[in-house]
Amino acid sequence: MNNTQDLQECVRTNLELYFKELGDGEAGNLWNMVTSCVEKPLLEVVMLKAGHNQSRAADMLGITRNTLRKKLLSHHLL
């Protein structure tokens, strides 16, 4: 298994656990919940790996520096 498959399997396993624990309850706003849960640690790890250099981190993520700043602000990482 490669790293991408490992990450996908981790997400799949945790989503299955989420639905199991939810039981008969209704899932709502799932897209935003998952995106937010993944985005913040992604930003934290990439910023650390980039030595807190936003331009370098943006390049690693494949987004603009302005987009990165907006995301960092929205997750209270700045």
C-alpha positions as CSV (number, residue, x, y, z in Angstrom):
1,M,0.0,0.0,0.0
2,N,1.4,3.5,-0.8
3,N,1.0,6.6,1.3
4,T,-2.0,7.8,-0.7
5,Q,-3.8,4.5,-0.2
6,D,-2.9,4.6,3.5
7,L,-4.4,8.1,3.9
8,Q,-7.5,7.1,2.0
9,E,-8.0,4.0,4.1
10,C,-7.6,6.1,7.3
11,V,-10.3,8.5,6.1
12,R,-12.5,5.6,5.1
13,T,-12.1,3.8,8.4
14,N,-12.9,7.0,10.4
15,L,-15.9,7.9,8.3
16,E,-17.3,4.3,8.8
17,L,-16.7,4.7,12.6
18,Y,-18.5,8.1,12.5
19,F,-21.5,6.6,10.8
20,K,-21.5,3.6,13.2
21,E,-21.4,5.9,16.2
22,L,-24.1,8.2,14.6
23,G,-26.4,5.2,14.4
24,D,-29.9,6.2,13.2
25,G,-29.0,9.9,13.5
26,E,-28.9,12.1,10.5
27,A,-25.6,13.3,9.2
28,G,-25.6,16.9,8.2
29,N,-23.0,19.3,6.8
30,L,-20.7,16.3,6.3
31,W,-18.6,17.9,3.5
32,N,-17.7,20.9,5.6
33,M,-17.0,18.8,8.7
34,V,-14.6,16.5,6.9
35,T,-12.9,19.3,5.0
36,S,-12.4,21.3,8.2
37,C,-11.1,18.2,10.1
38,V,-8.6,17.4,7.4
39,E,-7.6,21.0,6.4
40,K,-6.4,22.3,9.8
41,P,-3.9,19.5,10.5
42,L,-2.8,19.6,6.9
43,L,-2.0,23.3,7.2
44,E,-0.3,22.8,10.6
45,V,2.0,20.0,9.3
46,V,2.8,21.7,6.0
47,M,3.6,25.0,7.7
48,L,5.9,23.2,10.1
49,K,7.5,21.3,7.2
50,A,8.0,24.7,5.3
51,G,9.6,26.3,8.3
52,H,6.5,28.6,8.6
53,N,7.4,30.1,5.2
54,Q,4.0,30.8,3.7
55,S,5.2,31.0,0.1
56,R,6.9,27.6,0.4
57,A,3.9,26.1,2.1
58,A,1.6,27.5,-0.6
59,D,3.8,25.9,-3.3
60,M,3.7,22.6,-1.4
61,L,-0.1,22.7,-1.3
62,G,-0.5,23.9,-4.9
63,I,-2.4,27.0,-3.8
64,T,-1.7,30.7,-3.9
65,R,-0.1,32.4,-0.9
66,N,-3.3,34.6,-0.5
67,T,-5.5,31.4,-0.4
68,L,-3.1,29.9,2.2
69,R,-3.3,33.1,4.4
70,K,-7.1,33.0,4.2
71,K,-7.2,29.3,5.3
72,L,-4.6,29.9,8.1
73,L,-6.7,32.8,9.4
74,S,-10.0,30.8,9.1
75,H,-8.4,28.0,11.3
76,H,-6.9,30.6,13.7
77,L,-3.3,29.5,12.8
78,L,-2.1,33.1,12.3
